[in-house]
Every structure is written in structure tokens, then in C-alpha cells.
Amino acid sequence: MNRDHTKQLLDTMLHPVRMRVMMALAGSQGMTPQQISEQLSDVPQATLYRHINRLAGAGLLQLVEERPVRGTLEKVYALNRAGHSHLSGEDMASLTKEDHLRYFTAFAVSLIDQFSRYLSRSESADLAADGAGYAQVPLFMTDDELAEFSRAVNQAVLPYLQPDGAQPDGKKRKKRLLATIMMPEISGE
């Protein structure tokens, strides 16, 4: 993928409303715009439709079903799991420092927005009971250990990417957000 296409895809993905649409669809087999609207009730419907169309046009969403409803076709969208919408390390390396700062800022703002909406959903959020939290810890590792750590984290997360795992006790899985940031510490600045 060339740098312009990488930037275009990231610009599409990292819009706050579009990120929320993708998170709403994560783990589902597909949803109608009306179902998405119910989860994003603070987003005007016309605005939501524009963002859904933009995501679909960029190949990030795919139309998985059309069903007739009162003389029109109701569309069902799902996240596109095809490889063409994923960015490689090479794609990310093609970006400038300024590009990375802009995209990281959009990512951080989306985390702040998610956390703010979580805190405002009730009178008193119970972070411990909800399994919510945030922390920053230094890790000391060689490049080889970092690569092994990344593989281990990916392996640990993989079983939980789908909503319907085997639950012998019949409990339903809740959607939880995990955000990671890994960077070298810059000392003395």
C-alpha cells in the first residue's frame, strides 16, 4: 500500500465517530444502521449514515446482507476482515513523524472520549468492579524479549476477540476495551 493510501485509510479510521461505529460492530456478525444508531444515540442519524458510507467506501465495512423492509432495502454492515484494510509495519513506516503524531493524537482523544462516556454513564463508576483502570509501567527488555512479549500478548488476547467463546457456566461475555501503547522511554528531556 502506498503512503497516500495508508494516510487515507488512517484518516478514515481515526475519526471519533467512525471509530465508535467500528467498535460497535466489533464482535458482531453485522448490524443495521438503525441498530448502530441505538448504540450511538448521541450521533444524529444523518451524520451516522455519512460515516457508515465513508467506512464502507474505504473497505473497512462490508455489506453482508440486504433485506426488504417496507418497500426499501435494509442494509446490514459488518467489519471487513479482509486483509486489504489492515496496515502492515511497512505501511506505518511510510508515514512521517507529523503523520504519526496526528494519528496518535486521534487515538488518544478517542480513548479519552471512551473513558469520559464510561464515567458519565452513571452516578458513580466503580472501576474495580468493572475491571477498568489505567497504568503506566516501565518494562526492561532486550529487542528479542520485546518481540517475544509482543507474540505472547497477541496469543493471550486472541481467544477473546470473538464474543461467543465456549462458556460452560452459561455466562455471556461483555465487550471490554483494551488499548496498548508501547514506546521507548526518552530520558533526560
Secondary structure, DSSP 8 states (H G I E B T S, - for coil): --HHHHHHHHHHHTSHHHHHHHHHHTTSS-B-HHHHHHHTTTS-HHHHHHHHHHHHHTTSEEEEEEEEETTEEEEEEEE--SGGGS--HHHHHTS-HHHHHHHHHHHHHHHHHHHHHHHHTSSS--HHHHT-----------HHHHHHHHHHHHHHHGGGSSS----TT-----------------TT-
